[in-house]
Amino acid sequence: MMQKPQTKRHRGIYLLPNLFTTGAMFAGFYAITSAINGRFETAAIAMFVAMILDGLDGRVARLTNTQSEFGVQYDSLSDMVSFGAAPAIVMYLWTLSSMGQVGLFAAFVHMAGGALRLARFNTQVEVADKRYFQGLPSPAAAAILAGGLWFCVENGYEVENFKYVVLLTTITTGLLMVSNFRYSSFKEIDFKNRVPFIATILAMLVLGFVLAQPQRMLFLLSVAYAASGPIVTLVMRKKRLQSRKT
């Protein structure tokens, strides 16, 4: 009786993309420790650094052909730390802790929403429409909280005056992550193709605005992206209803 050939197990992991993932996770961890020490502006910046590194690890893996199942799972765990736990803990230490159990509940909603969002993404990655994300991506949800915090600290605003806005925003980001709203993944954009010259000018202007006022522009861009989900979903639903009538 012939024995079935054993599949060869590859030991080890790809170093380069996982270094970026580790860097993103460390940035999220550093945001937590900075908030514990009362350095909330540093915590917000650390979360944005985590977003940059998180966006690079997948691209590096594809460019170097080093994608792996380990990398996918490791990236999800890193996202949970950087965009689930870190924003929730930072916001709680910044202002939600003064609101007792309600503040604790709000922070948990965001963290739980991030965990559920990542679990759903991992189970639907093979069948989901690549053009859209289902639910607000966890980095974008974290960007809203981190951007708002950075903007307030930079301008010296007293958070006690609008702590209920922070409470509502933290709960909303958690719920948007587990919603069925469709968010553009921008994966249909091919950066290798040529674009009109005006597109280059617009890109330079946007980059200039972000670099000039990062705390304000990053917050506004993340809020605009969060608002785009319900709008895109309603437009798509309207088109489907119209196609059924014709």
C-alpha positions as CSV (number, residue, x, y, z in Angstrom):
1,M,0.0,0.0,0.0
2,M,1.5,3.3,-1.1
3,Q,1.8,6.0,1.5
4,K,0.5,9.5,0.7
5,P,3.4,11.9,0.1
6,Q,3.7,14.2,3.1
7,T,3.4,17.9,2.5
8,K,6.6,19.7,3.3
9,R,6.2,22.1,6.2
10,H,8.1,25.3,5.8
11,R,9.7,26.4,9.0
12,G,10.4,30.0,9.9
13,I,8.7,33.2,8.9
14,Y,9.4,36.1,6.5
15,L,11.3,38.7,8.3
16,L,10.8,41.9,6.4
17,P,7.0,42.3,6.4
18,N,6.7,41.0,9.9
19,L,9.2,43.7,11.1
20,F,6.7,46.4,9.9
21,T,3.9,44.5,11.7
22,T,6.0,44.3,14.9
23,G,6.7,48.0,14.6
24,A,3.0,48.8,14.3
25,M,2.2,46.7,17.4
26,F,5.0,48.4,19.3
27,A,3.7,51.8,18.3
28,G,0.3,50.8,19.7
29,F,1.8,49.6,22.9
30,Y,3.9,52.8,23.2
31,A,0.6,54.8,22.8
32,I,-0.8,53.0,25.8
33,T,2.3,53.5,28.0
34,S,2.5,57.2,26.9
35,A,-1.2,57.7,28.0
36,I,-0.5,56.0,31.3
37,N,2.3,58.6,31.9
38,G,0.0,61.5,30.9
39,R,1.6,62.2,27.5
40,F,-1.5,62.1,25.4
41,E,-0.2,64.0,22.4
42,T,2.6,61.4,22.1
43,A,0.0,58.6,22.4
44,A,-2.0,60.1,19.5
45,I,1.1,60.4,17.3
46,A,2.2,56.9,18.2
47,M,-1.2,55.6,16.9
48,F,-0.7,57.4,13.6
49,V,2.7,55.9,13.3
50,A,1.1,52.5,13.8
51,M,-1.3,53.2,11.0
52,I,1.6,54.0,8.6
53,L,3.5,50.9,9.5
54,D,0.3,48.8,9.2
55,G,-0.2,50.1,5.7
56,L,3.3,49.3,4.7
57,D,3.6,45.7,5.9
58,G,1.0,44.3,3.4
59,R,2.5,46.3,0.5
60,V,6.0,45.2,1.4
61,A,4.8,41.5,1.5
62,R,3.2,41.8,-1.9
63,L,6.2,43.6,-3.5
64,T,8.6,41.1,-2.2
65,N,6.3,38.1,-2.7
66,T,6.5,37.2,1.0
67,Q,2.8,36.8,1.8
68,S,2.0,34.1,4.3
69,E,-0.9,32.9,6.5
70,F,1.3,33.6,9.5
71,G,1.7,37.2,8.3
72,V,-2.1,37.6,7.9
73,Q,-2.9,36.4,11.4
74,Y,0.0,38.3,13.0
75,D,-1.2,41.5,11.3
76,S,-4.7,41.0,12.8
77,L,-3.2,40.5,16.3
78,S,-1.2,43.7,15.8
79,D,-4.2,45.6,14.6
80,M,-6.1,44.5,17.7
81,V,-3.4,46.0,19.9
82,S,-2.8,49.2,17.9
83,F,-6.4,50.0,16.8
84,G,-8.6,48.2,19.2
85,A,-7.0,48.2,22.7
86,A,-4.8,51.2,22.4
87,P,-7.4,53.8,21.3
88,A,-9.9,52.5,23.9
89,I,-7.3,52.6,26.7
90,V,-6.0,56.0,25.7
91,M,-9.4,57.6,25.4
92,Y,-10.4,56.1,28.8
93,L,-7.3,57.5,30.5
94,W,-7.7,60.9,28.7
95,T,-11.3,61.6,29.7
96,L,-13.7,58.6,29.9
97,S,-12.4,57.5,33.3
98,S,-14.0,60.6,34.8
99,M,-17.4,59.4,33.7
100,G,-17.4,56.2,35.8
101,Q,-19.0,53.0,34.4
102,V,-20.4,54.8,31.4
103,G,-16.9,55.8,30.3
104,L,-15.7,52.3,30.9
105,F,-18.5,50.9,28.7
106,A,-17.7,53.3,25.9
107,A,-14.1,52.3,25.8
108,F,-15.0,48.6,25.8
109,V,-17.5,49.1,22.9
110,H,-14.6,50.5,20.8
111,M,-12.3,47.6,21.8
112,A,-14.9,44.9,21.3
113,G,-15.9,46.5,18.0
114,G,-12.3,46.3,16.8
115,A,-12.1,42.6,17.8
116,L,-15.3,41.7,16.1
117,R,-14.4,43.7,13.0
118,L,-11.1,41.8,12.6
119,A,-12.7,38.4,13.3
120,R,-15.3,39.0,10.6
121,F,-12.7,40.3,8.1
122,N,-10.6,37.2,8.6
123,T,-13.5,34.8,8.0
124,Q,-14.8,36.7,5.0
125,V,-11.6,37.6,3.3
126,E,-11.9,34.9,0.6
127,V,-15.5,35.8,-0.4
128,A,-15.7,39.5,0.3
129,D,-15.8,42.2,-2.5
130,K,-12.3,43.4,-2.7
131,R,-13.4,46.9,-3.7
132,Y,-15.1,47.5,-0.3
133,F,-14.6,46.9,3.4
134,Q,-17.6,45.8,5.4
135,G,-17.7,48.1,8.4
136,L,-15.3,50.9,9.2
137,P,-11.7,49.6,9.1
138,S,-10.1,49.6,12.6
139,P,-7.2,52.0,11.6
140,A,-9.7,54.6,10.4
141,A,-11.7,54.2,13.6
142,A,-8.6,54.7,15.6
143,A,-7.6,57.7,13.5
144,I,-10.8,59.5,14.5
145,L,-10.1,59.1,18.2
146,A,-6.4,59.8,17.9
147,G,-6.9,62.8,15.6
148,G,-9.5,64.3,17.9
149,L,-7.3,63.9,20.9
150,W,-4.3,65.4,19.1
151,F,-6.3,68.3,17.9
152,C,-7.7,69.1,21.3
153,V,-4.3,68.8,23.1
154,E,-2.5,70.8,20.4
155,N,-5.0,73.7,20.7
156,G,-5.2,73.5,24.5
157,Y,-8.9,72.8,24.7
158,E,-10.3,71.7,28.0
159,V,-11.7,68.2,27.4
160,E,-14.1,68.5,30.3
161,N,-16.2,70.9,28.2
162,F,-17.0,68.2,25.6
163,K,-16.5,64.9,27.3
164,Y,-19.9,63.7,26.2
165,V,-18.8,64.2,22.6
166,V,-15.8,62.0,23.3
167,L,-18.1,59.5,24.8
168,L,-20.4,59.4,21.9
169,T,-17.6,59.3,19.3
170,T,-15.9,56.4,21.1
171,I,-19.1,54.4,21.0
172,T,-19.9,55.4,17.4
173,T,-16.5,54.2,16.1
174,G,-17.0,50.8,17.8
175,L,-20.4,50.4,16.3
176,L,-19.3,51.6,12.8
177,M,-16.6,48.8,12.8
178,V,-19.3,46.1,13.2
179,S,-21.8,47.8,10.9
180,N,-22.7,46.6,7.4
181,F,-21.8,50.0,5.8
182,R,-19.5,49.7,2.8
183,Y,-16.2,51.6,2.8
184,S,-14.0,51.9,-0.2
185,S,-10.8,49.9,0.0
186,F,-9.1,52.0,-2.7
187,K,-7.7,48.7,-4.1
188,E,-9.0,49.5,-7.5
189,I,-6.6,52.4,-7.8
190,D,-3.5,51.5,-9.8
191,F,-0.6,53.7,-8.8
192,K,1.5,52.3,-11.7
193,N,-0.8,53.9,-14.3
194,R,-0.3,57.4,-15.7
195,V,-2.7,60.0,-14.4
196,P,-3.6,63.6,-15.6
197,F,-1.2,66.3,-14.5
198,I,-4.0,67.9,-12.4
199,A,-4.2,64.8,-10.3
200,T,-0.6,65.2,-9.3
201,I,-1.2,68.8,-8.3
202,L,-4.2,67.8,-6.2
203,A,-2.2,65.1,-4.5
204,M,0.6,67.6,-3.7
205,L,-2.0,70.1,-2.3
206,V,-3.6,67.4,0.0
207,L,-0.1,66.3,1.2
208,G,0.8,69.9,1.9
209,F,-2.3,70.5,3.9
210,V,-1.8,67.4,5.9
211,L,1.9,68.2,6.7
212,A,1.0,71.8,7.6
213,Q,-1.8,70.9,10.0
214,P,-1.5,67.1,10.6
215,Q,-3.6,67.1,13.8
216,R,-6.5,68.9,12.1
217,M,-6.3,67.4,8.6
218,L,-5.9,63.8,9.7
219,F,-8.9,64.1,12.0
220,L,-11.1,65.7,9.3
221,L,-10.0,63.1,6.7
222,S,-10.8,60.2,9.0
223,V,-14.2,61.7,9.9
224,A,-15.0,62.2,6.2
225,Y,-14.0,58.6,5.4
226,A,-16.2,57.4,8.3
227,A,-19.2,59.4,6.9
228,S,-18.6,58.0,3.4
229,G,-19.7,54.5,4.5
230,P,-23.4,55.3,5.1
231,I,-23.5,57.5,1.9
232,V,-21.9,54.8,-0.3
233,T,-24.2,52.1,1.1
234,L,-27.3,54.2,0.6
235,V,-26.3,55.0,-3.0
236,M,-25.6,51.3,-3.8
237,R,-28.9,50.3,-2.2
238,K,-30.8,52.9,-4.3
239,K,-29.2,51.7,-7.5
240,R,-30.2,48.1,-6.7
241,L,-33.8,49.1,-6.1
242,Q,-33.9,51.1,-9.4
243,S,-32.4,48.1,-11.3
244,R,-35.1,45.8,-9.9
245,K,-37.9,48.2,-11.0
246,T,-36.6,48.4,-14.6
